[in-house]
Amino acid sequence: MISGNPGINHLKWKINVIKSMQSFLKTKINTRMKPITLRTVRSHIIITFGLLLTALGWTAFLIPAEITGGGITGVSTLLFFATGFPMGISYLIINSILILISIKILGSNFGVKTIFSVVVLSLLFTLLQRYITKPVVNDAFLSTVIGGILSGAGVGIVFSQGGSTGGVDIIAMIINKYRNISPGRILLFCDVFIIASSYLIFGSLEKLVYGYVAMGITSYTIDLLFTGSKQSEQMFIFSKKYDQIAERIGKEVGRGVTIIDGQGWYSGEQTKVLLVLVKKPEASQIFRIIKEVDQNAFMSVNNVMGVYGQGFERIRS
């Protein structure tokens, strides 16, 4: 015999279920929102650090030596030398127009990071130019090398977080979205004209050459940082314990493994060969697994230019 009103009991049961579901959903939402928030904050901190490096490269080394680099920063530098107009303000004005294009083509998330980068970099340019009034080093070539490395490293860090410092960088990211062309190479071609324009202001072939040297160093550093984490490796693994290795690679690294039938030419024995494609930072995990499972395993590792498909780069037309 059931005590109480069955209708009321059923209603209470439904209310309890709803409350339990609400509690469950709140817990799920909170656990998902926290990593996203922390990831966003971490990303913006890294971007700020990259922007600081870029600003230091320009204000502490390139500008004091009267060396012009590429991009909208280079245009702002030329305006500063020609008219005395504050570099930070001209940089902000020019990029404000280009940001509208980036938001439409690259999405609002990219636009937010670009706006953040442009505003912060404009402030850093303005502040650092006030306090850095003398060259850090007196040698022009040394200023070119250090300034190019710092500037390229900063932009590369910003690119790695999905952001941009605006200007020509926006054009580079748009092209990179649809074509498999490195951002550094795009910047290299776009910046040639901007740096050539510095000859009209300084009339110095030496400063023009230094500008191209800084451009090359910056582009190389950008590619080194931006594409370094995307490089992939192809591994062929020969081991009698292939099944254990493949199992651990799938579980611990999260990468697929292809088993190929092979035969030794000298011994005539049938063998299994594992083919694994991983991103370069993941290679150390594969080495650790093989060392723990079979130290006598034989393997070859090759750097590959590109891997496209699930878990790697998206194919662009």
matplotlib code that plots the C-alpha trace (Angstrom):
import matplotlib.pyplot as plt

x = [0.0, 1.4, 1.1, -0.1, -1.5, 0.1, -0.4, 1.5, 4.2, 4.7, 4.8, 7.4, 9.5, 9.4, 10.5, 13.4, 14.4, 14.3, 16.4, 18.9, 19.2, 19.6, 22.4, 24.0, 23.8, 25.2, 28.2, 28.8, 28.6, 30.9, 33.5, 33.4, 33.4, 36.4, 39.0, 37.7, 38.1, 41.5, 42.6, 41.4, 43.2, 46.4, 46.2, 45.9, 48.8, 51.0, 49.9, 50.8, 54.2, 54.7, 53.6, 56.1, 58.9, 57.7, 57.5, 61.0, 62.5, 61.2, 61.6, 64.8, 66.7, 65.3, 63.9, 66.9, 69.1, 66.8, 66.1, 62.6, 61.0, 57.9, 54.2, 52.0, 54.6, 57.1, 54.6, 54.1, 57.8, 58.2, 55.5, 57.3, 60.6, 59.0, 56.5, 57.2, 53.6, 53.4, 54.0, 51.5, 48.6, 49.2, 49.5, 46.2, 44.4, 45.6, 44.8, 41.3, 40.3, 41.9, 40.4, 36.9, 38.1, 39.6, 36.4, 34.3, 36.6, 38.4, 35.6, 34.8, 37.2, 40.1, 38.8, 38.7, 42.3, 43.4, 41.7, 43.4, 46.8, 46.5, 45.4, 48.1, 50.8, 49.8, 50.1, 53.4, 54.8, 53.7, 55.0, 58.3, 59.1, 58.8, 61.3, 63.7, 65.3, 68.8, 70.0, 70.5, 73.4, 75.4, 76.2, 73.6, 74.1, 73.7, 70.6, 69.2, 69.8, 68.4, 65.5, 64.6, 64.7, 62.7, 60.1, 59.8, 59.6, 56.8, 54.7, 55.3, 54.1, 51.0, 50.3, 50.6, 47.7, 45.5, 45.9, 47.5, 49.4, 47.2, 48.3, 50.1, 49.7, 46.0, 46.6, 49.0, 46.5, 43.7, 45.8, 47.1, 43.5, 42.8, 46.2, 49.1, 51.6, 53.6, 52.7, 56.4, 56.7, 53.6, 55.0, 58.3, 56.8, 54.5, 57.2, 59.6, 57.8, 57.4, 61.1, 62.1, 60.1, 62.5, 65.1, 62.9, 63.2, 66.8, 68.5, 70.8, 71.5, 73.0, 69.9, 67.8, 70.0, 69.7, 65.9, 65.9, 68.2, 65.8, 62.9, 64.6, 65.4, 61.9, 60.3, 62.6, 61.9, 58.1, 58.2, 60.4, 58.0, 54.7, 55.3, 57.6, 54.8, 53.0, 55.8, 55.0, 57.0, 56.5, 57.6, 58.1, 58.3, 59.5, 58.9, 57.6, 55.6, 53.9, 50.4, 51.4, 53.0, 50.1, 47.7, 49.6, 50.0, 46.3, 45.4, 48.2, 49.0, 45.6, 47.1, 46.0, 48.4, 48.5, 49.8, 51.7, 52.6, 56.3, 58.8, 62.5, 64.6, 67.5, 65.6, 62.4, 60.4, 57.0, 56.8, 54.5, 55.4, 53.7, 53.2, 52.5, 52.1, 52.4, 53.1, 56.7, 56.0, 54.3, 57.3, 58.9, 55.9, 56.3, 60.0, 59.0, 56.4, 58.8, 61.6, 59.2, 57.7, 60.6, 64.0, 65.2, 62.6, 63.9, 62.4, 63.0, 61.8, 61.4, 60.3, 57.4, 56.5, 52.8, 50.1, 46.5, 43.3, 41.7, 43.9, 46.3, 46.1, 42.9, 43.2, 43.0, 42.2]
y = [0.0, 3.4, 6.1, 9.6, 10.9, 9.3, 12.5, 14.6, 12.0, 11.9, 15.7, 15.7, 13.1, 15.3, 18.4, 16.4, 15.2, 18.7, 20.0, 17.2, 18.0, 21.7, 20.9, 18.6, 21.2, 23.9, 21.7, 20.9, 24.5, 25.6, 22.9, 23.9, 27.6, 27.7, 26.2, 28.5, 31.6, 30.6, 29.7, 33.2, 35.0, 33.0, 33.7, 37.4, 37.4, 35.7, 38.1, 41.1, 39.6, 39.3, 42.9, 44.1, 42.3, 43.9, 47.4, 47.0, 45.9, 49.1, 51.7, 50.5, 49.4, 50.1, 53.7, 55.1, 53.8, 55.4, 52.0, 51.4, 47.9, 46.8, 46.7, 49.5, 50.0, 50.9, 53.3, 54.9, 55.1, 56.9, 59.4, 60.0, 60.7, 62.9, 64.9, 64.2, 62.8, 60.4, 56.8, 55.3, 57.5, 57.0, 53.3, 53.2, 55.3, 53.2, 49.9, 51.0, 50.9, 47.5, 46.0, 46.3, 44.2, 41.5, 41.2, 40.6, 38.0, 36.4, 36.5, 38.4, 36.3, 37.3, 40.9, 41.1, 39.9, 42.2, 45.2, 44.2, 43.9, 47.2, 49.2, 47.7, 48.0, 51.7, 52.4, 50.6, 52.6, 55.8, 55.0, 53.5, 56.3, 58.7, 56.8, 55.4, 58.6, 57.3, 54.2, 51.2, 50.2, 52.5, 50.0, 50.2, 46.6, 45.3, 47.4, 45.9, 42.3, 42.7, 44.8, 42.3, 39.3, 41.0, 42.3, 39.0, 37.0, 39.2, 39.0, 35.2, 34.8, 36.9, 34.8, 31.6, 32.7, 33.4, 37.2, 39.9, 43.1, 44.6, 46.2, 43.9, 41.1, 41.2, 40.7, 37.8, 36.0, 36.4, 34.9, 32.2, 31.3, 30.3, 29.4, 27.4, 30.3, 31.1, 34.5, 35.4, 35.0, 37.2, 39.9, 39.7, 40.6, 43.3, 45.0, 45.5, 48.6, 50.2, 49.9, 51.2, 54.3, 55.1, 56.2, 59.2, 60.4, 59.5, 59.4, 56.8, 53.5, 52.1, 52.6, 51.1, 48.0, 47.8, 48.0, 45.0, 43.1, 43.8, 42.7, 39.3, 38.6, 39.5, 37.3, 34.3, 34.7, 34.8, 31.6, 29.9, 30.6, 30.4, 27.2, 25.5, 24.1, 22.9, 20.8, 17.1, 13.9, 10.5, 7.4, 3.8, 1.5, -2.1, -4.1, -7.6, -5.8, -3.7, -4.3, -2.9, 0.1, 0.9, 0.5, 3.0, 5.5, 5.5, 5.9, 8.2, 10.4, 10.2, 9.5, 6.9, 4.0, 2.2, -1.4, -2.5, -6.1, -6.5, -9.2, -9.2, -9.8, -11.5, -13.5, -14.0, -13.5, -11.8, -8.6, -5.8, -2.1, 0.7, 4.0, 7.0, 10.7, 13.1, 16.8, 17.5, 18.3, 14.9, 12.9, 12.8, 10.9, 8.3, 7.8, 7.4, 4.8, 2.8, 3.0, 1.6, -1.1, -2.4, -0.9, -3.1, -1.6, -0.3, 3.0, 5.8, 9.4, 11.8, 15.4, 16.0, 19.3, 19.0, 16.7, 17.3, 15.8, 15.0, 16.1, 18.1, 21.0, 21.7, 21.4, 24.8, 25.3]
z = [0.0, -1.0, 1.6, 0.7, -2.6, -5.6, -7.7, -5.1, -4.7, -8.5, -8.6, -5.9, -7.7, -10.9, -8.9, -7.4, -10.9, -12.3, -9.4, -9.9, -13.6, -12.9, -10.4, -12.9, -15.7, -13.5, -12.6, -16.3, -17.4, -14.6, -15.4, -19.1, -18.6, -16.2, -18.6, -21.4, -19.2, -18.0, -21.5, -22.7, -19.9, -20.5, -24.2, -23.7, -21.2, -23.8, -26.5, -24.2, -23.7, -27.4, -27.9, -25.3, -27.2, -30.5, -28.9, -27.4, -30.7, -32.4, -29.7, -28.2, -31.3, -34.7, -34.3, -32.4, -35.2, -37.8, -39.3, -40.9, -40.9, -42.6, -41.9, -40.6, -37.9, -40.6, -42.1, -38.7, -38.2, -41.6, -40.6, -37.3, -38.9, -41.7, -39.6, -36.0, -35.6, -32.6, -33.8, -31.4, -32.6, -36.4, -35.8, -34.0, -36.7, -39.7, -38.0, -36.9, -40.6, -41.2, -38.1, -39.6, -42.5, -40.2, -38.2, -41.3, -42.9, -40.0, -37.4, -34.3, -32.1, -34.3, -34.3, -30.5, -30.2, -33.0, -31.3, -28.0, -29.7, -31.6, -28.5, -26.3, -28.8, -29.5, -25.7, -25.5, -28.4, -26.8, -23.3, -24.4, -26.7, -23.8, -21.6, -24.3, -25.8, -26.4, -28.4, -26.3, -28.5, -30.8, -33.5, -36.3, -37.4, -33.9, -33.4, -36.7, -35.6, -32.0, -33.1, -35.9, -33.6, -30.8, -33.3, -35.1, -31.9, -30.6, -33.7, -33.9, -30.3, -31.1, -34.3, -32.3, -30.1, -33.0, -32.8, -34.9, -34.5, -37.2, -40.5, -43.0, -40.4, -41.1, -44.8, -44.0, -41.8, -44.3, -47.1, -44.7, -44.0, -47.6, -48.9, -47.5, -47.6, -44.4, -42.9, -42.8, -46.6, -47.2, -44.9, -46.7, -50.1, -48.7, -46.7, -49.6, -50.9, -47.4, -46.6, -50.0, -49.2, -46.4, -48.9, -49.8, -46.2, -45.2, -48.6, -47.2, -49.0, -45.8, -43.8, -46.6, -46.6, -42.8, -43.2, -45.5, -43.1, -40.3, -42.5, -43.3, -39.7, -38.6, -41.2, -40.4, -36.6, -37.2, -39.3, -36.7, -33.8, -35.7, -37.7, -35.2, -33.1, -36.2, -37.6, -37.8, -37.7, -39.4, -37.4, -38.5, -35.5, -35.7, -32.6, -31.6, -28.9, -31.5, -30.1, -26.7, -28.2, -30.5, -27.6, -25.4, -28.3, -28.8, -25.1, -23.9, -27.0, -28.7, -32.1, -34.6, -35.6, -38.9, -38.9, -42.0, -42.8, -43.5, -44.1, -43.3, -46.4, -44.7, -42.1, -44.1, -40.9, -41.0, -39.0, -38.1, -38.8, -37.0, -38.9, -36.7, -37.6, -34.7, -34.1, -33.2, -29.5, -29.1, -30.4, -26.9, -25.6, -28.4, -27.5, -23.8, -24.6, -26.8, -24.2, -21.5, -23.6, -25.8, -25.6, -28.5, -30.9, -34.2, -35.5, -38.0, -37.7, -40.5, -40.5, -42.9, -44.6, -43.9, -42.5, -43.4, -42.0, -38.7, -35.8, -38.0, -40.5, -42.5, -46.3, -47.9, -51.5]

ax = plt.figure().add_subplot(projection="3d")
ax.plot(x, y, z, "-o")
ax.set_aspect("equal")
plt.show()
